């Protein structure tokens, strides 16, 4: 948000000593709200920086990276965005002086509470915010040394026992090597680390879990999750109390609407024949676009936002304006007069292609934009992994050929709010490939076409080599990602008059 007006007012800054008492550690659980004044400019700046960090962590996670690869990529992205203070705070890197350190901790504190207000007013927002904050917490914990971790536990009254050497020796003998005498362990109730138990990363004995120092973040994160969830629910009930302060209220609402969209660059500028859309929808469309296509074919109409989502998608895969007009007119005029289509709907198609109005070259909508869209009960747009109830989604996955086990794997990610990862898993199961990260519906289509064409080419090479063993390979210079129909039955396409 761009604040054009500068408001001159006195700003009460906590004394240096006060900051030292307020922020004794880089890692915080944010149990106490800020209780001092801050300039509007600083408030906006630190809020936007924290939001950028959370969004960056999600984007890198959606690429399928984990562990050190994920952390290193996050740091690389944060460096590009010039978020120095947050980077240094996350990694416990020393600042040039203590004043800078405590100022960074203060910004961390304030920005958390601002985003807590911004993301409290709906279940989806709360789930997203909690997931990102937990990732950030574990990220910070990873870079703390042993002394810093013990200091954090002491400050926050986590009275977990360190396993003593004698007990560790006994456990080492009884655990068949699961407990190493050279490693430091904490002893905690097993119910507090269900995720570690599920992953078989802990040794269990007499109701207690013995976990390494690195995994203590799961214990604390469980407590943090519960506390944050309750705080967000409370904030949701009181959010209207700040509505009278338009400056703060607009900043809070603006933060929740900030999106870092993904630009789409077509992998190929080839033309897609609209007569092939039915089969392409079955084999290469992401679930969101496949269902829009099916709804259009069945009902011969789509509402405004669904039309916009689908028009831009088929534009991105290579359907020309002329073909798009013919396609939409063919469908809509099964329920309305051609004159009404020309008067009420043809303009919108031309507008989406940048030929009328602002003459803007609109890009196809990204996953982020589609996921964050508002979808009413009878509307067809949006992301099925987010906007469909799980029973309907599971039915659609099974109808598309996924097994019950594979469908359940997809639904597990959906339940945790990882909609793009769920789409990536769906792609992998549908195409028989290992690792694909989806961040745009048109990227899904591009990847699908490349996978299918590579399989076709390999099949042709294998067949050619079997027929003519001396020939090394079939040249594929003229293979076209968009137009290669070999290996598929296109006789079933519906002709559009």
Secondary structure as a PSIPRED ss2 file (coil, helix, strand):
# PSIPRED VFORMAT (PSIPRED V4.0)

   1 X C   1.000  0.000  0.000
   2 X C   1.000  0.000  0.000
   3 X C   1.000  0.000  0.000
   4 X C   1.000  0.000  0.000
   5 X C   1.000  0.000  0.000
   6 X C   1.000  0.000  0.000
   7 X C   1.000  0.000  0.000
   8 X C   1.000  0.000  0.000
   9 X C   1.000  0.000  0.000
  10 X C   1.000  0.000  0.000
  11 X C   1.000  0.000  0.000
  12 X C   1.000  0.000  0.000
  13 X C   1.000  0.000  0.000
  14 X C   1.000  0.000  0.000
  15 X C   1.000  0.000  0.000
  16 X H   0.000  1.000  0.000
  17 X H   0.000  1.000  0.000
  18 X H   0.000  1.000  0.000
  19 X H   0.000  1.000  0.000
  20 X H   0.000  1.000  0.000
  21 X H   0.000  1.000  0.000
  22 X H   0.000  1.000  0.000
  23 X C   1.000  0.000  0.000
  24 X C   1.000  0.000  0.000
  25 X C   1.000  0.000  0.000
  26 X C   1.000  0.000  0.000
  27 X C   1.000  0.000  0.000
  28 X C   1.000  0.000  0.000
  29 X C   1.000  0.000  0.000
  30 X C   1.000  0.000  0.000
  31 X C   1.000  0.000  0.000
  32 X C   1.000  0.000  0.000
  33 X C   1.000  0.000  0.000
  34 X C   1.000  0.000  0.000
  35 X C   1.000  0.000  0.000
  36 X C   1.000  0.000  0.000
  37 X C   1.000  0.000  0.000
  38 X C   1.000  0.000  0.000
  39 X C   1.000  0.000  0.000
  40 X H   0.000  1.000  0.000
  41 X H   0.000  1.000  0.000
  42 X H   0.000  1.000  0.000
  43 X H   0.000  1.000  0.000
  44 X H   0.000  1.000  0.000
  45 X H   0.000  1.000  0.000
  46 X H   0.000  1.000  0.000
  47 X H   0.000  1.000  0.000
  48 X H   0.000  1.000  0.000
  49 X H   0.000  1.000  0.000
  50 X H   0.000  1.000  0.000
  51 X H   0.000  1.000  0.000
  52 X H   0.000  1.000  0.000
  53 X H   0.000  1.000  0.000
  54 X H   0.000  1.000  0.000
  55 X H   0.000  1.000  0.000
  56 X H   0.000  1.000  0.000
  57 X H   0.000  1.000  0.000
  58 X H   0.000  1.000  0.000
  59 X H   0.000  1.000  0.000
  60 X H   0.000  1.000  0.000
  61 X H   0.000  1.000  0.000
  62 X C   1.000  0.000  0.000
  63 X C   1.000  0.000  0.000
  64 X C   1.000  0.000  0.000
  65 X C   1.000  0.000  0.000
  66 X C   1.000  0.000  0.000
  67 X H   0.000  1.000  0.000
  68 X H   0.000  1.000  0.000
  69 X H   0.000  1.000  0.000
  70 X H   0.000  1.000  0.000
  71 X H   0.000  1.000  0.000
  72 X H   0.000  1.000  0.000
  73 X H   0.000  1.000  0.000
  74 X H   0.000  1.000  0.000
  75 X H   0.000  1.000  0.000
  76 X H   0.000  1.000  0.000
  77 X H   0.000  1.000  0.000
  78 X H   0.000  1.000  0.000
  79 X H   0.000  1.000  0.000
  80 X H   0.000  1.000  0.000
  81 X C   1.000  0.000  0.000
  82 X C   1.000  0.000  0.000
  83 X C   1.000  0.000  0.000
  84 X H   0.000  1.000  0.000
  85 X H   0.000  1.000  0.000
  86 X H   0.000  1.000  0.000
  87 X H   0.000  1.000  0.000
  88 X H   0.000  1.000  0.000
  89 X H   0.000  1.000  0.000
  90 X H   0.000  1.000  0.000
  91 X C   1.000  0.000  0.000
  92 X C   1.000  0.000  0.000
  93 X C   1.000  0.000  0.000
  94 X C   1.000  0.000  0.000
  95 X C   1.000  0.000  0.000
  96 X C   1.000  0.000  0.000
  97 X C   1.000  0.000  0.000
  98 X H   0.000  1.000  0.000
  99 X H   0.000  1.000  0.000
 100 X H   0.000  1.000  0.000
 101 X H   0.000  1.000  0.000
 102 X H   0.000  1.000  0.000
 103 X H   0.000  1.000  0.000
 104 X H   0.000  1.000  0.000
 105 X H   0.000  1.000  0.000
 106 X H   0.000  1.000  0.000
 107 X H   0.000  1.000  0.000
 108 X H   0.000  1.000  0.000
 109 X H   0.000  1.000  0.000
 110 X H   0.000  1.000  0.000
 111 X H   0.000  1.000  0.000
 112 X H   0.000  1.000  0.000
 113 X H   0.000  1.000  0.000
 114 X H   0.000  1.000  0.000
 115 X H   0.000  1.000  0.000
 116 X H   0.000  1.000  0.000
 117 X H   0.000  1.000  0.000
 118 X H   0.000  1.000  0.000
 119 X C   1.000  0.000  0.000
 120 X C   1.000  0.000  0.000
 121 X C   1.000  0.000  0.000
 122 X C   1.000  0.000  0.000
 123 X H   0.000  1.000  0.000
 124 X H   0.000  1.000  0.000
 125 X H   0.000  1.000  0.000
 126 X H   0.000  1.000  0.000
 127 X H   0.000  1.000  0.000
 128 X H   0.000  1.000  0.000
 129 X H   0.000  1.000  0.000
 130 X H   0.000  1.000  0.000
 131 X H   0.000  1.000  0.000
 132 X H   0.000  1.000  0.000
 133 X H   0.000  1.000  0.000
 134 X H   0.000  1.000  0.000
 135 X H   0.000  1.000  0.000
 136 X H   0.000  1.000  0.000
 137 X H   0.000  1.000  0.000
 138 X H   0.000  1.000  0.000
 139 X H   0.000  1.000  0.000
 140 X H   0.000  1.000  0.000
 141 X H   0.000  1.000  0.000
 142 X H   0.000  1.000  0.000
 143 X C   1.000  0.000  0.000
 144 X C   1.000  0.000  0.000
 145 X C   1.000  0.000  0.000
 146 X H   0.000  1.000  0.000
 147 X H   0.000  1.000  0.000
 148 X H   0.000  1.000  0.000
 149 X H   0.000  1.000  0.000
 150 X H   0.000  1.000  0.000
 151 X H   0.000  1.000  0.000
 152 X H   0.000  1.000  0.000
 153 X H   0.000  1.000  0.000
 154 X H   0.000  1.000  0.000
 155 X H   0.000  1.000  0.000
 156 X C   1.000  0.000  0.000
 157 X C   1.000  0.000  0.000
 158 X C   1.000  0.000  0.000
 159 X C   1.000  0.000  0.000
 160 X C   1.000  0.000  0.000
 161 X E   0.000  0.000  1.000
 162 X E   0.000  0.000  1.000
 163 X C   1.000  0.000  0.000
 164 X C   1.000  0.000  0.000
 165 X H   0.000  1.000  0.000
 166 X H   0.000  1.000  0.000
 167 X H   0.000  1.000  0.000
 168 X H   0.000  1.000  0.000
 169 X H   0.000  1.000  0.000
 170 X H   0.000  1.000  0.000
 171 X H   0.000  1.000  0.000
 172 X H   0.000  1.000  0.000
 173 X H   0.000  1.000  0.000
 174 X H   0.000  1.000  0.000
 175 X C   1.000  0.000  0.000
 176 X C   1.000  0.000  0.000
 177 X C   1.000  0.000  0.000
 178 X C   1.000  0.000  0.000
 179 X C   1.000  0.000  0.000
 180 X C   1.000  0.000  0.000
 181 X C   1.000  0.000  0.000
 182 X C   1.000  0.000  0.000
 183 X C   1.000  0.000  0.000
 184 X C   1.000  0.000  0.000
 185 X E   0.000  0.000  1.000
 186 X E   0.000  0.000  1.000
 187 X E   0.000  0.000  1.000
 188 X E   0.000  0.000  1.000
 189 X E   0.000  0.000  1.000
 190 X H   0.000  1.000  0.000
 191 X H   0.000  1.000  0.000
 192 X H   0.000  1.000  0.000
 193 X H   0.000  1.000  0.000
 194 X H   0.000  1.000  0.000
 195 X H   0.000  1.000  0.000
 196 X H   0.000  1.000  0.000
 197 X H   0.000  1.000  0.000
 198 X H   0.000  1.000  0.000
 199 X C   1.000  0.000  0.000
 200 X C   1.000  0.000  0.000
 201 X C   1.000  0.000  0.000
 202 X C   1.000  0.000  0.000
 203 X E   0.000  0.000  1.000
 204 X E   0.000  0.000  1.000
 205 X E   0.000  0.000  1.000
 206 X C   1.000  0.000  0.000
 207 X C   1.000  0.000  0.000
 208 X E   0.000  0.000  1.000
 209 X E   0.000  0.000  1.000
 210 X E   0.000  0.000  1.000
 211 X E   0.000  0.000  1.000
 212 X E   0.000  0.000  1.000
 213 X H   0.000  1.000  0.000
 214 X H   0.000  1.000  0.000
 215 X H   0.000  1.000  0.000
 216 X H   0.000  1.000  0.000
 217 X H   0.000  1.000  0.000
 218 X H   0.000  1.000  0.000
 219 X H   0.000  1.000  0.000
 220 X H   0.000  1.000  0.000
 221 X H   0.000  1.000  0.000
 222 X H   0.000  1.000  0.000
 223 X H   0.000  1.000  0.000
 224 X H   0.000  1.000  0.000
 225 X H   0.000  1.000  0.000
 226 X H   0.000  1.000  0.000
 227 X H   0.000  1.000  0.000
 228 X H   0.000  1.000  0.000
 229 X H   0.000  1.000  0.000
 230 X H   0.000  1.000  0.000
 231 X H   0.000  1.000  0.000
 232 X H   0.000  1.000  0.000
 233 X H   0.000  1.000  0.000
 234 X H   0.000  1.000  0.000
 235 X H   0.000  1.000  0.000
 236 X H   0.000  1.000  0.000
 237 X H   0.000  1.000  0.000
 238 X H   0.000  1.000  0.000
 239 X H   0.000  1.000  0.000
 240 X H   0.000  1.000  0.000
 241 X H   0.000  1.000  0.000
 242 X H   0.000  1.000  0.000
 243 X C   1.000  0.000  0.000
 244 X C   1.000  0.000  0.000
 245 X C   1.000  0.000  0.000
 246 X H   0.000  1.000  0.000
 247 X H   0.000  1.000  0.000
 248 X H   0.000  1.000  0.000
 249 X H   0.000  1.000  0.000
 250 X H   0.000  1.000  0.000
 251 X H   0.000  1.000  0.000
 252 X H   0.000  1.000  0.000
 253 X H   0.000  1.000  0.000
 254 X H   0.000  1.000  0.000
 255 X H   0.000  1.000  0.000
 256 X H   0.000  1.000  0.000
 257 X H   0.000  1.000  0.000
 258 X C   1.000  0.000  0.000
 259 X C   1.000  0.000  0.000
 260 X C   1.000  0.000  0.000
 261 X C   1.000  0.000  0.000
 262 X C   1.000  0.000  0.000
 263 X C   1.000  0.000  0.000
 264 X C   1.000  0.000  0.000
 265 X C   1.000  0.000  0.000
 266 X C   1.000  0.000  0.000
 267 X C   1.000  0.000  0.000
 268 X C   1.000  0.000  0.000
 269 X C   1.000  0.000  0.000
 270 X C   1.000  0.000  0.000
 271 X C   1.000  0.000  0.000
 272 X C   1.000  0.000  0.000
 273 X C   1.000  0.000  0.000
 274 X H   0.000  1.000  0.000
 275 X H   0.000  1.000  0.000
 276 X H   0.000  1.000  0.000
 277 X H   0.000  1.000  0.000
 278 X H   0.000  1.000  0.000
 279 X H   0.000  1.000  0.000
 280 X H   0.000  1.000  0.000
 281 X H   0.000  1.000  0.000
 282 X H   0.000  1.000  0.000
 283 X H   0.000  1.000  0.000
 284 X C   1.000  0.000  0.000
 285 X C   1.000  0.000  0.000
 286 X C   1.000  0.000  0.000
 287 X H   0.000  1.000  0.000
 288 X H   0.000  1.000  0.000
 289 X H   0.000  1.000  0.000
 290 X H   0.000  1.000  0.000
 291 X H   0.000  1.000  0.000
 292 X H   0.000  1.000  0.000
 293 X H   0.000  1.000  0.000
 294 X H   0.000  1.000  0.000
 295 X H   0.000  1.000  0.000
 296 X H   0.000  1.000  0.000
 297 X H   0.000  1.000  0.000
 298 X H   0.000  1.000  0.000
 299 X H   0.000  1.000  0.000
 300 X C   1.000  0.000  0.000
 301 X C   1.000  0.000  0.000
 302 X C   1.000  0.000  0.000
 303 X C   1.000  0.000  0.000
 304 X H   0.000  1.000  0.000
 305 X H   0.000  1.000  0.000
 306 X H   0.000  1.000  0.000
 307 X H   0.000  1.000  0.000
 308 X H   0.000  1.000  0.000
 309 X H   0.000  1.000  0.000
 310 X H   0.000  1.000  0.000
 311 X H   0.000  1.000  0.000
 312 X H   0.000  1.000  0.000
 313 X H   0.000  1.000  0.000
 314 X H   0.000  1.000  0.000
 315 X H   0.000  1.000  0.000
 316 X H   0.000  1.000  0.000
 317 X H   0.000  1.000  0.000
 318 X C   1.000  0.000  0.000
 319 X C   1.000  0.000  0.000
 320 X C   1.000  0.000  0.000
 321 X H   0.000  1.000  0.000
 322 X H   0.000  1.000  0.000
 323 X H   0.000  1.000  0.000
 324 X H   0.000  1.000  0.000
 325 X H   0.000  1.000  0.000
 326 X H   0.000  1.000  0.000
 327 X H   0.000  1.000  0.000
 328 X H   0.000  1.000  0.000
 329 X H   0.000  1.000  0.000
 330 X H   0.000  1.000  0.000
 331 X H   0.000  1.000  0.000
 332 X H   0.000  1.000  0.000
 333 X C   1.000  0.000  0.000
 334 X C   1.000  0.000  0.000
 335 X C   1.000  0.000  0.000
 336 X C   1.000  0.000  0.000
 337 X C   1.000  0.000  0.000
 338 X H   0.000  1.000  0.000
 339 X H   0.000  1.000  0.000
 340 X H   0.000  1.000  0.000
 341 X H   0.000  1.000  0.000
 342 X H   0.000  1.000  0.000
 343 X H   0.000  1.000  0.000
 344 X H   0.000  1.000  0.000
 345 X C   1.000  0.000  0.000
 346 X H   0.000  1.000  0.000
 347 X H   0.000  1.000  0.000
 348 X H   0.000  1.000  0.000
 349 X H   0.000  1.000  0.000
 350 X H   0.000  1.000  0.000
 351 X H   0.000  1.000  0.000
 352 X H   0.000  1.000  0.000
 353 X C   1.000  0.000  0.000
 354 X C   1.000  0.000  0.000
 355 X C   1.000  0.000  0.000
 356 X C   1.000  0.000  0.000
 357 X C   1.000  0.000  0.000
 358 X C   1.000  0.000  0.000
 359 X C   1.000  0.000  0.000
 360 X C   1.000  0.000  0.000
 361 X C   1.000  0.000  0.000
 362 X C   1.000  0.000  0.000
 363 X C   1.000  0.000  0.000
 364 X C   1.000  0.000  0.000
 365 X C   1.000  0.000  0.000
 366 X E   0.000  0.000  1.000
 367 X H   0.000  1.000  0.000
 368 X H   0.000  1.000  0.000
 369 X H   0.000  1.000  0.000
 370 X H   0.000  1.000  0.000
 371 X H   0.000  1.000  0.000
 372 X C   1.000  0.000  0.000
 373 X C   1.000  0.000  0.000
 374 X C   1.000  0.000  0.000
 375 X C   1.000  0.000  0.000
 376 X C   1.000  0.000  0.000
 377 X C   1.000  0.000  0.000
 378 X C   1.000  0.000  0.000
 379 X C   1.000  0.000  0.000
 380 X C   1.000  0.000  0.000
 381 X C   1.000  0.000  0.000
 382 X C   1.000  0.000  0.000
 383 X C   1.000  0.000  0.000
 384 X H   0.000  1.000  0.000
 385 X H   0.000  1.000  0.000
 386 X H   0.000  1.000  0.000
 387 X H   0.000  1.000  0.000
 388 X C   1.000  0.000  0.000
 389 X C   1.000  0.000  0.000
 390 X H   0.000  1.000  0.000
 391 X H   0.000  1.000  0.000
 392 X H   0.000  1.000  0.000
 393 X H   0.000  1.000  0.000
 394 X H   0.000  1.000  0.000
 395 X H   0.000  1.000  0.000
 396 X H   0.000  1.000  0.000
 397 X H   0.000  1.000  0.000
 398 X H   0.000  1.000  0.000
 399 X H   0.000  1.000  0.000
 400 X C   1.000  0.000  0.000
 401 X C   1.000  0.000  0.000
 402 X C   1.000  0.000  0.000
 403 X C   1.000  0.000  0.000
 404 X H   0.000  1.000  0.000
 405 X H   0.000  1.000  0.000
 406 X H   0.000  1.000  0.000
 407 X H   0.000  1.000  0.000
 408 X H   0.000  1.000  0.000
 409 X H   0.000  1.000  0.000
 410 X H   0.000  1.000  0.000
 411 X H   0.000  1.000  0.000
 412 X H   0.000  1.000  0.000
 413 X H   0.000  1.000  0.000
 414 X H   0.000  1.000  0.000
 415 X H   0.000  1.000  0.000
 416 X C   1.000  0.000  0.000
 417 X C   1.000  0.000  0.000
 418 X C   1.000  0.000  0.000
 419 X H   0.000  1.000  0.000
 420 X H   0.000  1.000  0.000
 421 X H   0.000  1.000  0.000
 422 X H   0.000  1.000  0.000
 423 X H   0.000  1.000  0.000
 424 X H   0.000  1.000  0.000
 425 X H   0.000  1.000  0.000
 426 X H   0.000  1.000  0.000
 427 X H   0.000  1.000  0.000
 428 X H   0.000  1.000  0.000
 429 X H   0.000  1.000  0.000
 430 X H   0.000  1.000  0.000
 431 X H   0.000  1.000  0.000
 432 X C   1.000  0.000  0.000
 433 X C   1.000  0.000  0.000
 434 X C   1.000  0.000  0.000
 435 X C   1.000  0.000  0.000
 436 X C   1.000  0.000  0.000
 437 X C   1.000  0.000  0.000
 438 X C   1.000  0.000  0.000
 439 X C   1.000  0.000  0.000
 440 X E   0.000  0.000  1.000
 441 X H   0.000  1.000  0.000
 442 X H   0.000  1.000  0.000
 443 X H   0.000  1.000  0.000
 444 X H   0.000  1.000  0.000
 445 X H   0.000  1.000  0.000
 446 X H   0.000  1.000  0.000
 447 X H   0.000  1.000  0.000
 448 X H   0.000  1.000  0.000
 449 X H   0.000  1.000  0.000
 450 X H   0.000  1.000  0.000
 451 X H   0.000  1.000  0.000
 452 X H   0.000  1.000  0.000
 453 X H   0.000  1.000  0.000
 454 X H   0.000  1.000  0.000
 455 X H   0.000  1.000  0.000
 456 X H   0.000  1.000  0.000
 457 X H   0.000  1.000  0.000
 458 X H   0.000  1.000  0.000
 459 X H   0.000  1.000  0.000
 460 X H   0.000  1.000  0.000
 461 X H   0.000  1.000  0.000
 462 X H   0.000  1.000  0.000
 463 X H   0.000  1.000  0.000
 464 X H   0.000  1.000  0.000
 465 X H   0.000  1.000  0.000
 466 X H   0.000  1.000  0.000
 467 X H   0.000  1.000  0.000
 468 X C   1.000  0.000  0.000
 469 X C   1.000  0.000  0.000
 470 X C   1.000  0.000  0.000
 471 X C   1.000  0.000  0.000
 472 X C   1.000  0.000  0.000
 473 X C   1.000  0.000  0.000
 474 X C   1.000  0.000  0.000
 475 X C   1.000  0.000  0.000
 476 X C   1.000  0.000  0.000
 477 X C   1.000  0.000  0.000
 478 X C   1.000  0.000  0.000
 479 X C   1.000  0.000  0.000
 480 X C   1.000  0.000  0.000
 481 X C   1.000  0.000  0.000
 482 X C   1.000  0.000  0.000
 483 X C   1.000  0.000  0.000
 484 X C   1.000  0.000  0.000
 485 X C   1.000  0.000  0.000
 486 X C   1.000  0.000  0.000
 487 X C   1.000  0.000  0.000
 488 X C   1.000  0.000  0.000
 489 X C   1.000  0.000  0.000
 490 X H   0.000  1.000  0.000
 491 X H   0.000  1.000  0.000
 492 X H   0.000  1.000  0.000
 493 X C   1.000  0.000  0.000
 494 X C   1.000  0.000  0.000
 495 X C   1.000  0.000  0.000
 496 X C   1.000  0.000  0.000
 497 X C   1.000  0.000  0.000
